Each structure stands twice: as structure tokens, then as C-alpha cells.
Amino acid sequence: MRISHENQYAIYLLTEELLHIIYKKSLCIDLKAAQLIVRDRMMLQKGRKMPVLCDIREVLRVNKPARDYLALEGSQWITALAFLIDPPVSDVISSIYLGTHAETVPTRSFTKKSEALAFLKMNGRI
Amino acid sequence: MPNTDDFRVKRIHKMLLEMARGNFFYSLEPSDKNDNIASLVVMLNMVNEEIGAAFIHQGFANAHNTPQCIIQLSLLLDTNGTIEMVTNGSCSLLSALPKEIIGKNIMELMTEPSKKIWAKKMVKHLKRDRSETVLFLELITKDGLLVAQNCQISVFQALDGSGRKIVLNSVFFSKGEPFETGLPKNKLKVTKGIKEHKVTLTPEDIQMIREVHDMILNNLDKDLPLLKDLALQKGTNEYKLKYGFKQIYGTSVFRFLTQERLRKSKTLIQHSNLSLKEIAHMTGFKSPAHFSRAFRGKYGKTPTDLRG
């Protein structure tokens, strides 16, 4: 079963094994955007814990209130998190995010989707 | 020209200079490019936000001696948005002379997204005689840095019969002095209330307290061990942990725990179908009643009201 969903900031693809979130190109992910992104993710997951693949290659900026929200309130029901990045810009974004927040679940950044998926398979089992 | 590497590096220099002065409210406009300079800009903006937050927080933790310098951005505009008056503080904030600002339209100082917000929102507010709102606006300084902040906008009727005017206000924190002079730079002193400093925290102590902080965040659903045991586990004493935590995070260990549990529960109440009892249990509250009380204490309404 595959479910897809889209809002202003992201596209979601939900499969049996994982949730794939592709962030769209936007000027800045602020708190409002982050809340919407998390709300829709939780709505799709319906309480199921699962690994999440976050494609942030198009992201230009995530401001601090949004980063804090995503790391604290917004990190529930995730068993493992892989960022798909396109260095150098999104690499820097994920590094700062990971470097300034306590890691609640296994989290890593990848430039190759296949490696990201392998990581999630290894670490994201419930 | 604005896209040459030379130009972009100069902007970065200006930004770093402002940070060195203790001004963390500037930022750099992100570009569409995905190159090393763009990544540096992104990193600088984020580091700036992190340091800025820590900086103000540090002031908060040491609230009894915080000579925070406040810069007020204050502009008086006519209904077209033409700037009629500007305070000196605003001029230095925008690194321009009064004569360079007065007479200009406020939109000329804004980024494109802010222009859109301004144009859209002000139509509505200018229909009324009096109106107040808060808009998040990005202004561009003469040096090309961004000042992004919530601005209080008030529309009022001038008494001299010249019609309506707009006041635009915002407040920025600048360089404060959270540490007393003569103190070694890498050591924080712990205060008990507003009394004298009693314990000195080494960088290792600070690291240890950060670990406790992260440990709490990652175990919100579990009971917190006694502070005494926790301190022992971390190779320190209860006193240092207790007051050191308060010094660094501005709140006690238990208040922090409750606050983070409530934050987590709020998201669950809003976006999940779990029962309130389950949520209370998942976020470490002993009973739904206790949960409800604590939640109301923080957010002003009960979990049931929020879900309603």
C-alpha cells in the first residue's frame, strides 16, 4: 500500500517500510512551515513508528525556531532518520541541525539514496 | 555584480564583523547557488542564530546583572509608506544616515517576500482608523545585511488633522555583559538565587550538564532518577548538578523535564488519535489528572479543551 500526500512545503510518500519526505524548494522553512510539515507527517503515520527519509536537497534555509521544533516536538514516531543531501548547502544545514540537537534516534546524512535506504533498513526496525 | 564571489565574501565579512560586535540580529540573504560560498552563508546564518539564542539565554540565566543593550527600531510613515521620521537607533541598525532613509518608501528597504507581505496586509489595516498588527519583516541594511524581525505596526489618526500615520516598531538585543569582568573566560560561576557565586563550573562540568540535558530529552517517558543518583552516575555532586543546570539552562531539572514532556504531549494531542490517558502515560505523567493540571498551567487550557 502506498499513500502520497502533498502540501505547500513537502511531498510525502508512505510505503509499508518507510516514509519518504521530499522538501520542495522554498525560501525559508520557518516555524509555521515546520508545524505544518510535522502535522501532515503525523496525520499520515497515524501513530505508527517508522524510518523516515528526508530529501532536503532543495532546502535553502531552515531558521532556528523551525529547527528546534523539528528536533523536539517534531521528532516523534521516527525510528531512524536519513537526510538526503546535495553538498555543500544542504550538507551544512543537516550538519548544524545534527550538531546542535541531541540525537533522539539514529540519524545520518547521505548523498546517495541507496545508502540512505540501507541505513534506514539497518537502524529503523521497530 | 551582487553575484560575484568577491561581493559575496565581502558580505560575509560584514556579517562576521557584526557578530564580533555582539550583534546577532543580522543575517545574510541565501542565494540560489549550491556552491561553497552559499554553504558558508547558510552556515553563518545558522551559527549566528545559535549563538544569538545562547547569548540572550545566558543573560536570562544571570538575570540579576544583565546590562542588555536594547536597540529600538522605530519609524514613522505616512499611509503610502513614505518614511517621515526615524530614530537614531534605527539609522545605526540600518547603517544609513537619517537623510538616506527619510523620504524613502519603507518598501525600498524590504526584501521581495517582505514587500509582498507588507502590500497585502497593509491594505486591510489602512482601511481602519486605528489598527495594530505584528508582521515579520526583513529589512535590508545599506551594507546589504538583513534585519529580520517581528515588527509591531500601528495605524493611528494624527491629531493635527494630517490624516493617518503608521508607526513601525521593533526591539533588538545587542551586546550584553553576562559575565563579570576579571573572570576566567572559560569558567562559569554558579549563583544561588541572587546571592554570591559558590561553585565554579569547568568546561567538563558544562559538558556533563549538557549530557544530562540530552539524557532527559531522550527519556521523557521514563521516571527521572533522584538528582543525587544522577550526579553520582555522572561523577559529580548533587549541588553542582542542581545549580549548574539552573545556571546553564535557566530552569531547574524538574521544571525542564515537565516543560519538555508538555511540549511533546501538545504535539500528540494535536496530531494523533491517541487517548489523553495514553498520551499522559507516554509523556511520563503519573496520572491524567496531574497531566491535565500541568498542561493547563503551561498552555492555559486543558488537554481536553485543546483537542475539542
HADDOCK unambig.tbl for C-alpha pairs under 7 A between the chains (distance, minus, plus):
assign (segid A and resid 39 and name CA) (segid B and resid 271 and name CA) 5.84 0.50 0.50
assign (segid A and resid 42 and name CA) (segid B and resid 271 and name CA) 6.02 0.50 0.50
assign (segid A and resid 42 and name CA) (segid B and resid 272 and name CA) 6.74 0.50 0.50
assign (segid A and resid 43 and name CA) (segid B and resid 271 and name CA) 6.28 0.50 0.50
assign (segid A and resid 43 and name CA) (segid B and resid 272 and name CA) 6.92 0.50 0.50
assign (segid A and resid 46 and name CA) (segid B and resid 272 and name CA) 6.53 0.50 0.50
assign (segid A and resid 47 and name CA) (segid B and resid 272 and name CA) 6.56 0.50 0.50
assign (segid A and resid 60 and name CA) (segid B and resid 30 and name CA) 6.77 0.50 0.50
assign (segid A and resid 61 and name CA) (segid B and resid 42 and name CA) 6.84 0.50 0.50
assign (segid A and resid 64 and name CA) (segid B and resid 49 and name CA) 6.25 0.50 0.50
assign (segid A and resid 73 and name CA) (segid B and resid 263 and name CA) 6.28 0.50 0.50
assign (segid A and resid 73 and name CA) (segid B and resid 264 and name CA) 5.17 0.50 0.50
assign (segid A and resid 73 and name CA) (segid B and resid 267 and name CA) 6.16 0.50 0.50
assign (segid A and resid 88 and name CA) (segid B and resid 34 and name CA) 6.39 0.50 0.50
assign (segid A and resid 88 and name CA) (segid B and resid 35 and name CA) 6.11 0.50 0.50
assign (segid A and resid 88 and name CA) (segid B and resid 36 and name CA) 5.98 0.50 0.50
assign (segid A and resid 88 and name CA) (segid B and resid 39 and name CA) 5.48 0.50 0.50
assign (segid A and resid 89 and name CA) (segid B and resid 34 and name CA) 5.71 0.50 0.50
assign (segid A and resid 89 and name CA) (segid B and resid 35 and name CA) 6.96 0.50 0.50
assign (segid A and resid 89 and name CA) (segid B and resid 38 and name CA) 6.37 0.50 0.50
assign (segid A and resid 89 and name CA) (segid B and resid 39 and name CA) 4.24 0.50 0.50
assign (segid A and resid 89 and name CA) (segid B and resid 42 and name CA) 6.90 0.50 0.50
assign (segid A and resid 92 and name CA) (segid B and resid 39 and name CA) 6.20 0.50 0.50
assign (segid A and resid 92 and name CA) (segid B and resid 43 and name CA) 6.07 0.50 0.50
assign (segid A and resid 93 and name CA) (segid B and resid 43 and name CA) 6.96 0.50 0.50
assign (segid A and resid 102 and name CA) (segid B and resid 214 and name CA) 5.46 0.50 0.50
assign (segid A and resid 104 and name CA) (segid B and resid 218 and name CA) 5.60 0.50 0.50
